[in-house]
Each structure stands twice: as structure tokens, then as C-alpha cells.
Amino acid sequence: MAENVKKTENGFVRFFKRAAKFFRDCKGEVKKIVWPTPKATFKNTGVVLVTIIVVALFVFLLDTVFMNLLGLVMDVAG
């Protein structure tokens, strides 16, 4: 009997039922989120900033070394 009801529903009704279920599920998932404390957020931000600075310095040093090596190679070739 339930199958007959589903077959008689038009596409709009099915769409809105699925959309409503989607938003109910989203609401349930949002309730499961555990937000970090401000202290943890600041600590993690500090870790990210330090990591960015270290990687940037490493890339800068590699770039400088390779540019100097390229300069030596170009002087020898010229």
C-alpha cells in the first residue's frame, strides 16, 4: 500500500520531502560539532603561523641557493 502512495506522489512532493529530510539531517549533524575553545584556537593559529614562516624561509633559502648556482653556471657558459 505504501508503494502505491509513493507512485501517486508527483515529483514536487517527493522533492520537498527529500529536501526536508536533508535539512533535518544537516541540523542533526551540526548539533554533533564540538567547537574548539578560544585558547585552543589561538594555540592552533600560532602553530600555523610558525609553520608558514618556517616553510617560507626554507623556500627563500632554496631559491637563493639555486639562483646563485644558476649565476655560476651562466658565468662559466658565457
C-alpha positions in Angstrom: 0.0 0.0 0.0 2.8 2.4 0.8 4.3 1.7 -2.6 1.1 2.8 -4.3 1.2 6.1 -2.3 4.8 6.8 -3.4 3.9 6.1 -7.0 1.0 8.5 -6.9 3.0 11.4 -5.4 4.2 13.8 -8.0 7.8 14.9 -8.4 7.4 18.2 -6.5 6.1 16.4 -3.4 9.0 13.9 -3.5 11.5 16.7 -4.0 10.2 18.7 -1.0 10.1 15.6 1.2 13.7 14.8 0.3 14.8 18.4 0.8 13.1 18.4 4.3 14.9 15.2 5.2 18.2 16.6 4.0 17.8 19.7 6.2 16.7 17.7 9.2 19.8 15.5 8.8 22.0 18.6 8.4 20.6 20.0 11.6 21.4 16.8 13.4 25.0 16.8 12.1 25.5 20.4 13.1 24.5 19.5 16.7 27.3 17.0 16.8 30.0 19.6 16.1 32.4 20.2 19.0 33.8 23.7 18.7 37.3 24.4 20.0 37.9 26.7 22.9 39.3 30.2 22.2 42.6 29.1 23.9 42.9 26.1 21.6 42.1 28.3 18.6 44.8 30.8 19.4 47.3 28.0 20.0 46.5 26.3 16.7 46.7 29.7 14.9 50.2 30.2 16.4 51.3 26.8 15.2 50.0 27.5 11.7 51.8 30.9 11.5 55.1 29.5 12.8 54.8 26.7 10.2 54.2 29.2 7.4 57.2 31.2 8.4 59.5 28.2 8.6 58.4 26.9 5.2 58.7 30.4 3.7 62.3 30.7 5.0 63.1 27.3 3.6 61.8 28.2 0.2 63.6 31.5 0.3 66.9 29.8 1.1 66.4 27.2 -1.7 65.6 30.0 -4.2 68.7 31.9 -3.2 71.0 28.9 -3.4 69.6 27.9 -6.8 69.8 31.4 -8.2 73.5 31.6 -7.1 74.2 28.2 -8.7 72.4 29.3 -11.9 74.5 32.5 -11.8 77.7 30.5 -11.6 76.7 28.2 -14.4 75.7 31.1 -16.6 79.1 32.8 -15.9 81.0 29.6 -16.8 79.0 29.2 -20.0 79.4 32.8 -21.1 
